[in-house]
Amino acid sequence: MTLTAKSVARVTLVSALLTAVAGAAIIGASPASGAASTLGAAAQQSGRYFGTAVAAGKLGDSTYTGILNREFDMVTAENEMKMDATEPNQGQFSYGNADRIVNQARNQGKRVRGHALAWHSQQPGWMQNMSGSSLRNAMLNHVTQVATYYRGKIYAWDVVNEAFADGSSGGRRDSNLQRTGNDWIEAAFRAARSADPGAKLCYNDYNTDNWSHAKTQGVYRMVQDFKSRGVPIDCVGFQAHFNSGNPVPSNYHTTLQNFAALGVDVQITELDIEGSGSTQAQQYQGVTQACLAVARCTGITVWGIRDTDSWRASGTPLLFDGSGNKKAAYTSVLNVLNSGTNPGPTSTTTSSNPGGGGCTATYSEGEKWSDRFNGNVTVSGTDNWIVTVTVSSPQRIIATWNTSATWDSANVMTARPNGNGNTFGFTIQHGGNWNWPSVSCRVG
Ligand code: XIL
C-alpha cells in the first residue's frame, strides 16, 4: 500500500471485521505494477502464469508460434505426453513430439506443465487390454519412466487425470486402472514424487468447478484424505471446459478457495468457454477473477491458441480467432490480470444524495490488489456529513482512514468526519466481487 506516513497513522483498522487472514493479506500482498500487454506478463504481476496447450504439429505455423511466443509463459502438450504418445509399445518410450514442445517452450523461457501420467483415456492399445497387477506395474513403470525422463523440466505434472465419475455418486470412475485397486491414484503420486521430487504433483479433472456437485465433493474428500495421510499431492487442476450445458458456476471462487484451504495449489488447466462476444468475454473475466481472488490459484492455462486450434473448434471457445486476432475475451482476461480487477459497473462512477440529503458524496477508485481494493469518498456541500457506504457480498470493509466509522450491518458502514477533512477512504476485501460500493450522503 502506498499510504503516506500521515495517512498510515490515521488508518483505523476495523477490528470487528478484521480477521487474521485479512490482516495478513494487507501486510503480505504487493501491489500490481503498471499494465502489461501480454497475458503472461500480466499474470506475472501477481506471481501467476498464463499458459496454453500446444500441439507439436502446429509449431511450424508462424502465426501460431508467434502468438505462443508472445503471449504465454506456460505450455502444456495437448496430446504428446499422454500414455499412448510416450509409450506406444510396452517398455518402448517415444518422446520426439513431446520434446519438440518442451524444447520450444524452454528455449523461449517458458515453463511446462506435464499432462498426463496416468489416465483411463488415450492409453496405448497394449495397455487397454491389461488388468490386475500387470496393469498396475505397467502404469507405475510408465509414471516412473516418463517423470524421470523429464525430471527438472516440469513445473507441475497432472499425475492422474479424470479418475472420478460424473453424476451424483461422488465416487471413482470405473476403468481398468480403477479395477487394479482404489489405491492406484496414491501409488501413482508416490511413484511420481520419487521420480521427480521437484515437480508439483496435481490431480486433474473436469466437472469439478461447481462446489455443490457430487464429483467436486468426491475429489475434495480424496485430496483431504491424501493430505491427512501424507500422500504427496501439491495441486489440483480444474480443466474448466465450459459451454451452455456446463456454464461457469457462480460459486467458482468458493470451489477454488476451499480446495486451496486444504493446503494445495489450484490451477485452471484446460480453460475454454464456448460462445462469442461480450457473453464469452464476461465468462472469461469471471474465471480469471476467481483465480486472482485465491492466493493459491497459481495460474491459468487455456486449451489452445486460436479457435481453429481448439478440440471444440465449432464452439469458438478460445481467446484468438482463426486468423490470430485477439477476441473480446482476450481483452477481458488481460484487463483483469493487469488491474487485478474489472472496472465494475461504471454506472456507479459517482453516487450522491439520491434523497436530496444536502450534500454530495463522490466515490473514486484507489489502488487495487488481487484480494482487495481501496476506495475514496469526497464530500461536498457540508462539513457535517454522514455518508453511508454499502458493499455487496462477499465484500468486507477491512480498514478505514480519515473518518469515524460505525456499522449498521456487516455490509453497511456509516462514516462521519473525524477532523481530517472531507475525503475519507477504506479498503474492501473483495472475495472476487469487484463492484464498487454505493455511497450516499446526508447532513448530520
Ligand atoms: C483432448 C485434446 O485436446 C484432443 O486433441 C484429443 O483428441 C483428446 O484430448 N481433458 C483432458 C485433455 O485432460 O487431455 C483433453 O484433450 C481434453 C479433455
Boltz pocket constraint, residues with backbone or C-beta under 6 A from the ligand:
constraints:
  - pocket:
      binder: B
      contacts: [[A, 78], [A, 79], [A, 161], [A, 239], [A, 270], [A, 311]]
      max_distance: 6.0
